[in-house]
Amino acid sequence: MRIPVLIALAASLALTACGGGGGTGAASGGGSLTPPVGGGTQSAPQSVAETAIETANAVGDPVKTLSDFNNNTTGVMLASSSTRAQITAMASGSCNNGVEFFAPDRNGDANSTESIRFYDGACTQMARDTVRIYSINGTSETVNRTSKQYALGNATPIAQRTSTIAYTNAVIGNNGYPNPADGFDHSSTNEVDISGSKTLLGDDELVMLAASNGTNQFCGDSAGYNATGIASLGETFGWQGSVTSGTRTVNGDGSVTWASTHQGTGYKGAIGSLGINVGAPNSACPIATPEYSLTGGTAGNTSNIPVSATFLRGELIDLTITNATLASGNTLNVVTNTGTSPTSSGFITGTIANGSTQIATFAVDTFGDGTLTVSSSGAQYVMQDWHVVK
């Protein structure tokens, strides 16, 4: 059984970045960093806090995108190590290592599934409740996905993520999941509402090529931003990135590893100034013109982030980023603390540094919920769903 040590996010959301040496202090303290050269409108030199937020979002973009790709593709019950009896049991809602799966959902909707993830292995403390309603039309499919997010010990959702996903050129399998072995094209639009307020908007595209020897090649693009912004800084932050060539590999234990190098750019602007441009979907790799790109704001840090993310039954169990390169000579390293519960806010930790100088750290759980801390000032910012929200 997991040991639930995650601090309730409801309490985390009560933190303010400006309280007691928070975001305002961080924005004015710790000096500034030189902006990147080339590509887009350039901003003024950034504060350490701005750099830290942009970097955290730069990490969150590929990790959240890969998590969505994985769960939208395989479903929690389709691990290759599962027997037919285990799949049948899970589809009826039996607890399986902290996961319950229903087909159809608990409401009995046609063409639906529901997966519930818990903070504990005995399925007593709900963490995420995700419902999919799907409509299949030959080799195309539309999925409306709603995920309610719960803090530990709280029976009322603290956030909700809604997604509309379109598949084309796909072979649709059991319960409306596309078969990755055959390849497909995927586009999705996503929104996270916290306390009833539209907070994060993010869209992503995936082109999955047919598998060869158990491995798929893929490419993709994504863009998103924080609609509410960071009040203590008076700014909002966005992200845009792409993967030219990545791999998806099914491992012997039924886990799935996604590996890619994500090239991205951070953006900032006045609150309300950012948006997402939607272009034509793609069906081949590499992608020449991304389907999704950011509009408004000014270009900030660029990043080149090698990501290896492994999922088991839909849960991120291992994330590794080694010596990712950022602007101004900054580097990023992320590790998974395997001796820590996945539902602990210290399960995945990251360090942003410039040479031997630590700039910021972040610590999140398997869902991407936790905190970002600026080293020079101690200012903390809340991370939710792999991005900074406050």
N, C-alpha and C positions, 0 to 999 in steps of 0.2 A: 504494500500500500504506500502511496506517496505521502510525504509529510507536508501538509499545507502550511507554508510559511509566508505566502504572499500577503503583503499588507493590503487591506481592502482599498480598491481604487477610489471608492467614494471618499475615503479619507485623503488619498493622494490628490484628488481633484480640489480639495479644500486648500491645498498649498497654493501660495501665490509666488510667482517668480520675483516679485519686488519686496516681499515681506522679509525683514531682518537681513538685509544685504542681498536682496534677490536681483531680478533681471535688470532693474535700472542701474544698480551698482555695477553689475557685470558689464552692462553696455558702456559705461563710462570708465571702468577700470580695466587693467590688464593690457593696455596699449591697443594697437591696431595692426592689421595684417595687410600686406599688399594684395590688391585684387589680381585675378588672372589676366593674362594678356590674350586678346583675340576672341572673337565670337560673341556677338550680341552687344547690347548697350552695357557699358561698364559702370559699376557703382563706385562710390567713394570708398576709401579704405575701410575695411570691416573691423568691428570690435571683436574681441575674443568670443563673447557670447553669441554674436551673429555667426561666426565661423563654426562654433560648436553646434548650433542648431542646424545649420546647413549640412554639416557632416552627418549628424544623427539622421536627418531626413534622407541624405544620400545613401546611407546604409539601409534605412527602412524601405526605400523604394524597391530594390531588387528582392529583398527578403520577403516582404509582404506580397510582392507580385509572384514570386516562386511558390509561396505558400498557397496562394489562390489557384495558381495553375495546377499544383499538385492535388488539392482537394477537389477542384472542379473536374479534374480528369479521372481520378481513381475512386474517390469516395472512401469513407472510413472502413468499409467492409471488404474491400477488394484487394487486400494484401495477398500476395501470391502464396504465403504460408498458411492462409486460412483454409480449412476444410469446408466442404459443402455443409456439413452439420453446423460448424461454427457460423457460417454465413447465414444459414436459416435461423439460428438462434439469435444472432444479432439483429436480423431484420424484424424480429418480433419484440425487440426492446430489451433483451437480456443485457445485464451489465457485463462488459468485457474489458477489464483493465482500465476502468475509468471512462468508458464510452458506452453509450446506448444508441442503437440505430433502429429506426422504424421505417418500414416501407409497406403501405403508405405512411404518411406522417400521423401523429396522434390525433389530428383533427379528421382523418379519414379522407383527405382530399385526393381526387384522382390524379395520377401521374405526379406523385410527390414522394419525397423522402424527408426524414428528420434525423439529425444526429445531435446528441447532447454530450458535451465534454464536461467532466467534473474535475474539481481540484483534488479529489481523492480517488483511489482505486476502487473503493466500495460503492461509488456512485451515490454519494449523499450530499455533496456540496457542488451545486451547478456552477459552471464557469461560462460555457457557450451553448446556446440552443439555436441550431441552424436548420431552417426549413427551405427546401427546394421545390418549386413547382415548375414542371417542364412540359414543353410542347414540341413534338417531333414532326418534321415534315421531310421525309425521305432522308437525304444526307445533311439536312439542316436541322437546327434545334435552337429554341429560345428557353433560357432558364431564368426565372426570377428567384433570387436567393435572399433570404432575410436571416440575419444572425443577431440574436440578442446577447448582450454581454453582461455578466454578473460579477460583482465583487464578492470576495469570500464572505460567506455568512449572510449575504443580502439576497432576499427573494425577489426584489424589484430590479429590473434591468437598469443599469447605469448608462448604457450606450446601445445603439443599434446600428448595424451595418446593412445596407441594402445594395444589391447588385443586380444588374441586368446583363446577361451573358448570351452571346450569339455564337453558335458553331456553324461552320460550313465545311463542305468537303469531308464529312466525318462519317464513320460507321458507329451508330449509336447502339450501345449495349444495354445490359441490365440496369434498370432504374434510371435510365436517361443519362448515363455516363458515356462519353465518347471513348472509343477504343484507341488508346495511344499507339498501339502497334501499327495501325493503319494510317496514322497521321491525321491532322485536321487544322483548320484555321479558327482562331478564337479571338473575340473582341468583347470587352466588358466595360461598363461604367459603374462606378462605386461611390457611395456616400456614407459617411459615418456621422451620426447625430449623437451628441452628448447633452444630456439634460434637455432634450427636445430641441436643441439648436444645431443647425447644419454646421459641422465643424471641419471635416476633411472631405475633399473631393479628389478622386483619383481614377483614371482610366488606363487600361492596358490592353496590349495586343500580343498574341502568341501565334507563331507559325510553327507547327509541329510536323516534322518530316516523318515518313514511315520508318519504323524501327528496323535496325539491322543488327543481328546477333544480340538482341536484348537491349540495345541502346538507341535512343532517338537523338537526332540533331534538332535543335530549335533556334529560333531567333525571335526578337520581340522589341517592343517599345512601350513606354509608359510616361505619364505626366500627371501631376497633381499639385494640390496646394491646400493650405490651412485657411478656410474661409473666414474664421473668426479672428485670426491673427493672434499675435502676442501683445496683449494690451500694455504690459510694462515697457515694451520697446516701441510701441506705436507702429509696428510693422507686421506684415504677413510674409510667409515663406513658402516657396514652391520648389518643385523638383521635376526634372525631365531627364530621361535616360534611354539607353538602348543596349541590346545584346546582339552582336553580329553572329556569333556562333556559340551555342551551348550544348550540353549533353544531359540527357535524362536516362538513368540507369537503374534497373530493378535489381536489387541485391538478393543474395541467397536467403536472408531472413525475412524477406517480404518488404523490407524498407525500400525507399526510392531516394536516390541521390541526384540532385540537380546541381550542375557545375557550369559556371559561366563567368565571363569578365564583363562587368557592367560599367559602361561609360556614361557619366551623367554630369549635369550642370545644375547648380542651385540658383534660385532666384529669390529676390526680395522686392517688396514694394509697399506702398501705402495699403492699409487694410481695405479690402474691397477692390483692389486694382488688378488682381490676377484672374485668369480664366484659362480654359482649355479649348484649343482648336481641334476639331474633328475632321480628318481627311478621309480618303478612301482606304478601305481595308486591303491588306496584302495577302498573298498566297504563295510567296516564294522567298527564299533566303539567299543572300542577305537583303534586308529591307532598305530600299533606296529612299523612300519618303515615308516617315512614320505616320501611322494613323492618328496618333495623339501627340500634340505639342503644346507647350505653355505659351500663353499670351500675356502681355503686360509685365511690369516689373523690370528689373535690371539683372543682368547675369552676374553671378557671384562665383563661388568656388567651382572648379571642375574636379572630377574625380575619376579614377580608374580602379575599380574594386573587383578583385577576384573573389568569387563567392562559391562555397561548397555547402549546400544545405541538404540534410538528410531527414526524411519524414517516415514515420511508422504509423500506419493507420490514421493518417492525417495530422499527426502531432509532430512538430519540429523537435527532433531529438539531438541534433548536432548541427552547429553552425560554425564555420571556420572562415575567417578572413585574415590573410597574412600579408603585412606590408603593403596595404593599399596606398596608392599615391594620390595626394590631394594638392591643391594649389599652395604656393609659397613654401614648398618643401615639407609640408605636413604629411604625416603618415597615420594610418589607422590599422589597428589589430583587434580582432574579435575572437573570443574563445568561448567554448561551452564548458561549464563546470559540471562534469558528469557526476560528481558526488553530491550534487545539490538537486533537490526536487525540481522537475520542470515547471512547476507552478510557483516556484520561488522567484522573487524579483532579482535574485542574484544568479539565476541559472545561466544567463548569457551576459557577458561583460565585455565592454569595449573601451579602448584607450586611444585618444587622439593626442599626438605628440608632434613636437618640432625638435628634431634631434633628441637630446636628453631631457628636454623640457616638456612636462605633461601639460596639455592644454585643457582637456576635459575627459570625463569618463561617463559611461552610461551602464546601467544594470537593468535588465528586463527579464520577464519570464518567457515561457514558450510562446505566449500570445503576443509578445512585443509590448507589454505594459510594464512601466517602471519609471525611472527618473534619469535625467541627464544632469550632470553636475559640472559646473565650470570651476576648474582647479584654482585659479587665482583669486576668486571672490567667494567661492562656496555657493554661488547662486544655483538653484535647482529649478528644472523645468520638467513638467509632467509629460511622459511619453505614453501614448495610447495607440494600439493597433500599429506599432512600428513607426510612429511619427510624433513629433513634438506638438502638443495641443495647447499647452498653457505654460 
